[in-house]
């Protein structure tokens, strides 16, 4: 009898213990799942290349790498300067600055001019000088022999009887035809009418080939050049040193030539003679 009661009491105790444990387990909320926060990779800082003048730079000078220093600026600072890309400069000898730049100032592409841009010829014209577009016959020009920056001599063939400005003009009277050095040591700023500034020295038997040469002269020379271009046959050559003044008459070239002008009037007359 006692053993049965003890068994029942023990069973109830065990059951009560299990019930308590189960009740505690069910009452405790499951642990919240842990989340791992991903760390975003840091974006690399964006920088732009700019150039600053190491010393004062002057209008009309070519830029060399030794004149500027390369710097990297942050994207924020670049945008504040109005820059949104790397700055690239042209260090070609023919590319010139169109403004003065002080030491430490930024040098920008818009501060440079190339030969094919408007305003370039004015930029390279010396003070007190002016430009003149001289049209010359190109039959005797050698390709690439005369380039911008070279100095030329202008040779003129003239006749008091015939206008020789047209290259196809035929001279019937050689009397007083002469060739002389019209202008010496004239600076060339541009030659040719297109991007290819060489001239093919091909002689056309029916029509002369002409090209425009922009030269630098004093204002006092303008009237003389204008008149010469409309009355004489002009050719250009690279400047030379002459042992004697190149002033040639027709009888210096055609041996035995003499011209006699016929005069009719009161008792005096003579016959006109041509080439012998």
Protein Blocks (a to p, Z undefined) as FASTA:
>chain_A
ZZmmmmmmmmmmmmmmmmmmmmmmmmpccdddddddddddddddddddddddfbdcdehi
acdfklpccddddfklmmmnopabdcdddfbfkbccfbdcdehiacdfklpccfkbghkl
mmmpcehiacddddddfklpcehkacghiacdddddddfkbcckbmkbccfblghiacdd
fbghiacfbgcjbfblcdcfbdcfkbccdddddddddfklmmmmmmmmmmpccddddddd
dfbdcdddfklmmghiacddddddehiacdddddZZ
